Amino acid sequence: MSLALRNLTVSIGPHQVCAGLDLDLAPGSCLAILGKNGAGKSTLLATLAGLRPPDAGRIALAGRTYAELGLAAAARLRGWLGQERNDPFASTVLDTVLTGRHPHLGRWDWEAPADTAIARAALAAMGLAGMEQREIRTLSGGERQRAALATLLAQQPQLYLLDEPLAHLDLNHQIATLELFTRQAQTEQIAVAMVLHDPNFALRFCDRVLLLFGDGTHSTGAAAEILDAASLSRLYGHPLRRVEAPHLRHPVFVPE
Amino acid sequence: MPTRRRALLVLTLLLLLAAASLATALAVGSLAVPLSEVAAALLGTQGADSGTLPVVLDLRLPRALAGFACGGLLALAGALMQVLLRNPLADPYVLGISGGAGVGALSAMLLGLAGLGIAGFSFVGALAAMLLVFGLAHGDGSWTQTRLLLTGVVVAAGCGAVVALILSLAPEQRIHGMLFWLMGDLSQAGEVAPVLVVLVLALAVTLPFARELNLLARGAEQALALGVAVPTLRRLIYFVAALATAAAVTTAGSIGFIGLIVPHLVRLAIGNDQRLLLPAVVLAGGSLLVLADTLARTVVAPIQLPVGVLTALIGVPAFLYLLGRGAKT
């Protein structure tokens, strides 16, 4: 599914996140959103998910705005991973992941065996097979993050909007998670937009990049063209050096 | 997550518990009535000349039904408040509804009103507190859980101060009645039909949204992303819980612990799926209050204890037992 942004302006309080942003995310494409802490990456992603209104501009999923889609139809099209992990009540891991099936169920439906099978497959894909009956609050931070990603997989959307999907994950699971979503994007023509903190991951796994400079300006385009030492140094306010690695497919950015 | 079949089984068992508690309430008392006569009285097959008929039908039945309805309403309101505030410590009284009702009821008693006057004043007090909290919490349009909770707690504290003021100003002979009202007392329960209707309506309005409440309990933003109309649902839950509380408190005073403990008891036993939890807490809360009230009027008869004391005395050890058992597994 495609995501189209036209002349999008987003701000939070007095802080402008972006102004006049035009962006097209094609099916099978993967977008990395990079920026400093507080630049407004999460705010922008929540806006793209339809959870808060933009100040101006238009957001269209496969040609239709959130207002035209309605909440339920939108929930079948796009999945959003937030940063908050907080469960005040006890629940098993499987029950937590089954909540991802909500948009696919009618008002009086109960989860069918098919839904449970989807949830179990999602848990297995995130390396949590065998933990179905564990209490969610006894999981480690990284396991909880993977349970949240599994919930999103169980939702089976056409557009993934991931806010720091790698938070709390060890290196092994960081790579596995990035490979899973980029592979899904290519094989199932799904679009992915994610907030990342590592420009090297952005270059390796994403074909498109959006840089938010924190002063309302932005820069977007193909990852290989946008990501260079100068713009990344400006983005993070810290000098980065580009290192060519002949035996790797991509150059590497190293902080000075 | 329970299957639909298991949910029906649990609810059937709880229905039996409710029937048993009501039967006990009708049979037990200063005049013991055999269950066969209770059944005959209910079915209308008993002769009008029988001495037990008015005791069962006119004295005990309205009181037992009022107790069941109030217990069910308080437990339902407690379960809804805990989801709405995403806080396991929430209860029906946390947002000041009972405080408002208390100010109303005690004002009526201070003015020398009785029966319907007290009920009317306390209902108006509860509604005023409900609208005050809603209006203040909604002030800047954000309506966050924390703001709602803080507003409710402050309004409740204010009502508590007014209640203390009325108690200190009230003439000696009225204080006993006021204290009983504050502790919760079913002997004053008047008309039963309205509170039963409110119970059925509250459950009928919330059950269609039960799965959405499961999502709301896990987080508002995630629920919104999964297609739940969060602002509308929150308002609905707030008003249903507040009206349920107002109806219960108006009928029987502020009976404590049912609204906090019954949702936890049921949650520990059957999990937190609102599709099963909401009807289950209604049956469990109703049964517990009927049993507690039966004890309250028999245990040191002819003196009647305020039922609120009994609900706490039964509920607290039961809760601690389940909590301890849950911690071991």
HADDOCK unambig.tbl for C-alpha pairs under 7 A between the chains (distance, minus, plus):
assign (segid A and resid 51 and name CA) (segid B and resid 224 and name CA) 6.93 0.50 0.50
assign (segid A and resid 51 and name CA) (segid B and resid 225 and name CA) 6.80 0.50 0.50
assign (segid A and resid 71 and name CA) (segid B and resid 227 and name CA) 4.59 0.50 0.50
assign (segid A and resid 71 and name CA) (segid B and resid 228 and name CA) 6.89 0.50 0.50
assign (segid A and resid 72 and name CA) (segid B and resid 227 and name CA) 4.49 0.50 0.50
assign (segid A and resid 75 and name CA) (segid B and resid 225 and name CA) 6.08 0.50 0.50
assign (segid A and resid 75 and name CA) (segid B and resid 226 and name CA) 5.00 0.50 0.50
assign (segid A and resid 75 and name CA) (segid B and resid 227 and name CA) 5.13 0.50 0.50
assign (segid A and resid 79 and name CA) (segid B and resid 225 and name CA) 6.96 0.50 0.50
assign (segid A and resid 80 and name CA) (segid B and resid 225 and name CA) 6.34 0.50 0.50
assign (segid A and resid 87 and name CA) (segid B and resid 218 and name CA) 5.56 0.50 0.50
assign (segid A and resid 88 and name CA) (segid B and resid 86 and name CA) 6.28 0.50 0.50
assign (segid A and resid 88 and name CA) (segid B and resid 87 and name CA) 6.48 0.50 0.50
assign (segid A and resid 88 and name CA) (segid B and resid 88 and name CA) 6.98 0.50 0.50
assign (segid A and resid 95 and name CA) (segid B and resid 1 and name CA) 5.75 0.50 0.50
assign (segid A and resid 99 and name CA) (segid B and resid 215 and name CA) 6.88 0.50 0.50
assign (segid A and resid 102 and name CA) (segid B and resid 226 and name CA) 6.75 0.50 0.50
assign (segid A and resid 103 and name CA) (segid B and resid 226 and name CA) 6.06 0.50 0.50
assign (segid A and resid 103 and name CA) (segid B and resid 227 and name CA) 6.27 0.50 0.50
assign (segid A and resid 107 and name CA) (segid B and resid 208 and name CA) 6.72 0.50 0.50
assign (segid A and resid 110 and name CA) (segid B and resid 4 and name CA) 6.91 0.50 0.50
